[in-house]
Amino acid sequence: MQLVTFQLDQETRVGVLTADGASIVDLSRAAPDLPHDLKGLLAAGESALAQAQRAAAQADAAATIARAAVALRAPILNPGKILCIGLNYRDHAAESNQTPPDYPTVFVKTNNTVNDPGAPIVLPKNSTQVDYECELGVVIGRHARHVRRSEALRYVAGYLPFHDVSARDYQHRTSQWTLGKSFDGFAPMGPALVTADEVGDPHTLDIQLSVNGEVLQRSNTRHLIFPVDVLIEELSSVMTLEPGDIIATGTPSGVGAARKPQRFLQPGDVVRIEIGKLGVLENPAEAEARE
């Protein structure tokens, strides 16, 4: 099932993409007793997701909307936590002149970074080094604390393309990366949350990023140093993971800061992230308005 959040008539709703991707089943019409936001739907548990799947399969024309008629939003608009993993591909660690870590390198992006599919990445006027990073995003579906690796994937609701936009000049001012990662709109994600049952093994997915049609990053999630189950085990040993929390699993090589010459985002650039089974996330870049 491909779950989406969309805007219709000034109202934010949850829906299910049809198999051809051309239409959306509006769950507020097809199953009005279900929660009307995706985070709430996940929190309602497996029975709610099963009900959503049945409702989508049985929906009539009155509950179906053309995808082109609505604006897609980030699937999870208000994640409780956005937990990001640095240096999680060996080739990216090498191009960053870093030794592959013995333990996951964890940082956070704040909620103001959440951005929609197709929405602009606003290049801040106080940064000249805005970089791109394609990543597999993992969305938690159940409360998870002290989860064993062998059980970890059972706590995943689904997966989505995630863009960890980074202002390198701010990121490298100090040893802490938070400011460089947390400008407004620096976490585009989507277009859909693809449920775990449709994805299967998350460590077999091709992942690539292009800017203006030029492929700059290409890899496969089998190259993750710390796979998804290890990340959940490690993170849940420290904190409770909750429905709607997002883990961004790290980026492969090819980032702009490591290129010679360096390649940072410019106004007019169009960034496209493609991940096998998860679809395409595309966002243009534009300059921040100057007052």
N, C-alpha and C positions, 0 to 999 in steps of 0.2 A: 504494500500500500504506500502511495506517495501522498503525504499529508502536507497541505499548504495553508498559509495564512494570507488572506487577501482583503482588499479594501473595496467595498461596494456601498454606494450611497452614503458616504461619510461614516460607514460602520465597518469595523474590523471583524472578519469572520474566519472560520476554519473550514477547510474543504479537502476533498480527495480528488487528485488528478485522475482522469480516465486513462485507460491503457494507451490510447493514441496521443495523450498529452494535449489534446485540443480543447478539452472541456474540464470543468470543475464541478463536482457534486457539492453543493452547499449544504453542509451538515446542519446548519441552523434551520433549514427547511426539511431535509431528509430525516433528521433525528434531533428535533428541537429540545429534547430533554438532556442531551449531552452538553458538557461544558463548551462555552463559545470561544475559548482560547486554547491554543495547542498545549501550552504548559499545563493548564487545568485538565485537559483530556488525558495527558500522560499520567498525571497524578491520580486520576480516577481508576487507573489500573487496566489490566488485560481485558476485563469484561467490557469496559468502555470502548477499547480499541476494537474488540470483536464486534460490538454493536455498530461502530462506525463503518467497519468493513461490510457488514451485512446491509446497512443502509445505503452505502455507495453502490453495492451490487444490484439493489432493488429500486434505485432512484428513478423517478419518472422525469419527464421533460421539465416539469415545473421546478424541480430541484436542481437542474443542471444549467450551468452558465458557460458561455464560451470563454475560454481562458483569455482571449484577446480583449474581452470586454471589461476586465478588471485589472487592478494593479496588484501584483504580488508583493507581499511584505516579507521580511525575514521570518522564517518559520517560527522561531522562538523570539518573541519581541522583548521579553524581560527575563532573561536567564538569571537565576540566582548567582551563578558563578560562571565565568569564562576562564578556564584553566588552560594555559598554553604550555607546550613543551618545546624547549629550545634544543638545537643541535641533535635532532633525533634521526637524521640520515647521515651515514658516515661521509658521503661525498660533500654534504653541506658543512659538516664540521671541518673537513679538510680545507675547503675553499675559504673558511673563516679563520684558518690558522689556529684551530682549537683541537685539543685531544678529545676523541669521543668520550663522553662522560661515563662514569661507573654507575651513576644513579640518574634518574630523570631530572633534567634542569627545568624547573617549573617557574612560570611567571603568570601574571594575570593581565587581562584586559578589562577595563571597567565598562559598565553597561551603556555608557554614552557612545561606545564604539559600534553598537549594533546598527547594521545598515542593510538596506533591501536589495534584492536582485534588480539590476537595471538602474538603480539610483546612483548619482554621482559620488565618486570619491573626491571630497573637497581637499585640495592640496593647501595646507596651511600657509599663510603668508609669512610665518616665522620659521619655516623649514624649507630647505632647498634639497633635501635628500630623502624624499618619500619613495620607499621601496615596496616591491610586491613580494608576496610569499603564498604559494598555493598549499593548501593543507586539507587533509581529511578531518572533518569534524565529527565527533562522537556525541550523541545526545543521550543522556542518562534517562532511564524510564522508571527506576524504582529507587527507594532509599537504600543506600549502600554504605555500610560501615564494616570495616575489617573483613572485606570480601576476599576469599581465596582466588588465586589465579584460575583454577579449574572451573570456578563458578562465575567468573567475572562477566563474560559476554551475555549471561542471562539478565544482567542489569542494564543492558543497552536497549534503548527504544529504537534507535535508528541512526542513520548517518547522513551527512550533507557536505557539499563543498563549502569550504571556509577560506576566507582571504585575510591573512594576518598582515595588514598594511602596517608599515613601520617607518617612522621618521628616524633615520639612522643618526642624524646629527644630534637629536635629543636622546636617542637610545644610548649613545656612547659617551654622553657627558659624565656619567657616573657608572658604577658597577650595577646599579639597579635599572631595569629596563622599562619600568612602568610608564613614565611620561612619554617615551618614544613610541609606545605601543597603544596609547590611550587617547589620541586625538579623536574628536567627534567623527563618527562614521568610519573608523578604521577597522571594522569587522563586518564587511559584507558576507552574507551567507545565504544558502538556498540554491536553487529555487524551492526545493521540496525537502522535507525530511522523509527519506526512504526507509521504511521499517526494516528491522534487522532480519526478519524472515525472508525478505526479498533480496537482501544483499548476500547473505550467507557469510563466508569467510571474508572479513574485512581486510585481510592481508594479501589479497590477490588483485588489487584494483590498480589499473593504470591511472596515472595522475599527470596532468600537464597544465602549463600556463603559457599563454601567448599574449603579446602586446601588439596591437595593430596587425594581427595575423602572423607575427613572427614568434615561433615557439622558443621560449627562453628557459623553461623548466620542463623536464620530462623524466618520470621515474615510475615506480610501482610500489605500493605499500608493503610489499614483502621485504623491502629494504629498511623498514623502520628498525632502529636499534632497540627501542622498547616498544613492543607491540601493544595493542589496545588492552589486552587482558592484564599485562604487567602494569600498565599505567593505572588501571582501575584498582588493582591490588595495592599499589603503592599509595595512590591518592586517598583511597578509603581507609588506609591505616592511620591517616592523619585527621581527616575530616569526613563528615557525612556528605556523601553525594546525593543530590535530590533530583526528582523529576524536572527536566528542563535544563539542568546544568549541561554545559558544553565543554568538551575536552578537544582542543585543537592540537593535533598530534605531531606537528612539526613540518618543516618544508625541506624538499630536496635541493640539490645544488642548482646554480644558475641565477641566484638573486642578483639584483642590480649592483649592490655594493661590492660584490666580488668580481665583477667584470672589469676588463681592461680595454677601453676606458669604462668607467662606471656608467651604469644606465639607470637613472632614476625617472620616476613618472613625471610626465609633462602634461599641461592642459591639452585636451584633445585626444590623449591616448585612450584606447579601449582595451581593458584587461579582460581576458576570457580564461576561466578555469574549467577544465573538463576532467571528471573522474568517472571511471567505468561504473555503470549501473546507477550513478547518482545524478547524471545530467550536467548541465552547463550553467555556470554562474558568470554573468558578464556585467561589467560596470565601466562607465566612462570616467575619466579624470577631468576635473575642472579646477581652475584657480579660485581660491577664496576671494570674495569680494573685498576690496579695500575701502575703508571708510574715508 
